[in-house]
Each structure stands twice: as structure tokens, then as C-alpha cells.
Amino acid sequence: MPYTQDLVEELNILVRYNLRTTQEGIKIHKTAPPEMCAAAHRLFEKGLISLDDGGYLTNLGLETAKQAQSVLDILKPI
């Protein structure tokens, strides 16, 4: 299954989190692009983040964000 644009937008939000601490969240402002707001809402519905406009990563969200960051690290240009 190829990545859809929705999944890419969700991954882009997950990799914005600071993975060195669980005490730091993010806020998606209402002025953000609609697709970013929608992606955050989907992550909330999936149980990956604590609020539909960001908040903190849940345990599942933290594991998913770690995997997303690993993929980016592997695929980044040399």
C-alpha cells in the first residue's frame, strides 16, 4: 500500500514532536493549513495524540513517532 497524502501529513506532524521528552507537546493553531488541522484530528481519533490540535503523544503515538523518525533518518539524502 503506497503512502497517501493524508498519511504523509500525519507523519509530518508526528516527526515534529521532541522524542527526547514526553513533557513537550505541540499546538496546531487554527491558522494552520486545513490539511494540517485535519491530520492532527485524525491522529487524535487514532489515539496517537492527546488533543485534536496537537497536545502530547500517547504511548502509541510515541512509538509511532519513533518509527516515523527512523524511516526519515534512513531515507534522508546522504
Contact map, one row per residue, 1 for C-alpha under 8 A:
111000000000000000000000000000000000000000000000000000000000000000000000000000
111100000000000000000000000000000000000000000000000000000000000000000000000000
111110110000000000000000000000000000000000000000000000000000000000000000000000
011111110000000000000000000000000000000000000000000000000000000000000000000000
001111111000000000000000000000000000000000000000000000000000000000000000000000
000111111100000000000000000000000010001000000000000000000000000000000000000000
001111111110000000000000000000000000001000000000000000000000000000000000000000
001111111111000000000000000000000000000000000000000000000000000000000000000000
000011111111100000000000000000000011001000000000000000000000000000000000000000
000001111111110000000000000000000001001101100000000000000000000000000000000000
000000111111111000000000000000000000000000000000000000000000000010010000000000
000000011111111100000000000000000000000000000000000000000000000000000000000000
000000001111111110000000000000000001001100000000000000000000000000000000000000
000000000111111110000000000000000000000000000000000000000000100110010000000000
000000000011111111000000000000000000000000000000000000000000000011011000000000
000000000001111111000000010000000000000000000000000000000000000000000000000000
000000000000111111100001110000000000000000000000000000001000000010000000000000
000000000000001111111101100000000000000000000000000000000000000000000000000000
000000000000000011111100000000000000000000000000000000000000010011000000000000
000000000000000001111100000000000000000000000000000000000000000000000000000000
000000000000000001111111000000000000000000000000000000000000000000000000000000
000000000000000001111111100000000000000000000000000000011000000000000000000000
000000000000000000001111100000000000000000000000000000010000000000000000000000
000000000000000011001111110000000000000000000000000000010000000000000000000000
000000000000000011000111111000000000000000000000000001111000000000000000000000
000000000000000110000001111100000000000000000000000001110000000000000000000000
000000000000000000000000111110000000000000000000000011100000000000000000000000
000000000000000000000000011111010001100100000000000011000000000000000000000000
000000000000000000000000001111110000100000000000000010000000000000000000000000
000000000000000000000000000111110000100000000000000000000000000000000000000000
000000000000000000000000000011111000000000000000000000000000000000000000000000
000000000000000000000000000111111101100000000000000000000000000000000000000000
000000000000000000000000000000111111100000000000000000000000000000000000000000
000000000000000000000000000000011111110000000000000000000000000000000000000000
000001001000000000000000000000001111111000000000000000000000000000000000000000
000000001100100000000000000100011111111100000000000000000000000000000000000000
000000000000000000000000000111011111111110000000000010000000000000000000000000
000000000000000000000000000000000111111111000000000000000000000000000000000000
000001101100100000000000000000000011111111100000000000000000000000000000000000
000000000100100000000000000100000001111111110000100111000000000000000000000000
000000000000000000000000000000000000111111111000001110000000000000000000000000
000000000100000000000000000000000000011111111100000100000000000000000000000000
000000000100000000000000000000000000001111111111100100000000000000000000000000
000000000000000000000000000000000000000111111111111101000000000000000000000000
000000000000000000000000000000000000000011111111000100000000000000000000000000
000000000000000000000000000000000000000001111111000000000000000000000000000000
000000000000000000000000000000000000000000111111110000000101100000000000000000
000000000000000000000000000000000000000000111111110000001111110100000000000000
000000000000000000000000000000000000000100110011111101111100100000000000000000
000000000000000000000000000000000000000000010011111101111100000000000000000000
000000000000000000000000000000000000000010010000111111110000000000000000000000
000000000000000000000000000000000000000111111000111111100000000000000000000000
000000000000000000000000001110000000100110000000001111100000000000000000000000
000000000000000000000000111100000000000100010000111111110000000000000000000000
000000000000000000000000111000000000000000000000111111111000000000000000000000
000000000000000000000111110000000000000000000000111001111100000000000000000000
000000000000000010000100100000000000000000000001110000111111110000000000000000
000000000000000000000000000000000000000000000011110000011111110000000000000000
000000000000000000000000000000000000000000000001000000001111111000000000000000
000000000000000000000000000000000000000000000011000000001111111100000000000000
000000000000010000000000000000000000000000000011100000001111111110000000000000
000000000000000000100000000000000000000000000001000000001111111111000000000000
000000000000000000000000000000000000000000000000000000000011111111100000000000
000000000000010000000000000000000000000000000001000000000001111111110000000000
000000000010011010100000000000000000000000000000000000000000111111111000000000
000000000000001000100000000000000000000000000000000000000000011111111100000000
000000000000000000000000000000000000000000000000000000000000001111111110000000
000000000010011000000000000000000000000000000000000000000000000111111111000000
000000000000001000000000000000000000000000000000000000000000000011111111100000
000000000000000000000000000000000000000000000000000000000000000001111111110000
000000000000000000000000000000000000000000000000000000000000000000111111111000
000000000000000000000000000000000000000000000000000000000000000000011111111100
000000000000000000000000000000000000000000000000000000000000000000001111111100
000000000000000000000000000000000000000000000000000000000000000000000111111100
000000000000000000000000000000000000000000000000000000000000000000000011111110
000000000000000000000000000000000000000000000000000000000000000000000001111111
000000000000000000000000000000000000000000000000000000000000000000000000001111
000000000000000000000000000000000000000000000000000000000000000000000000000111
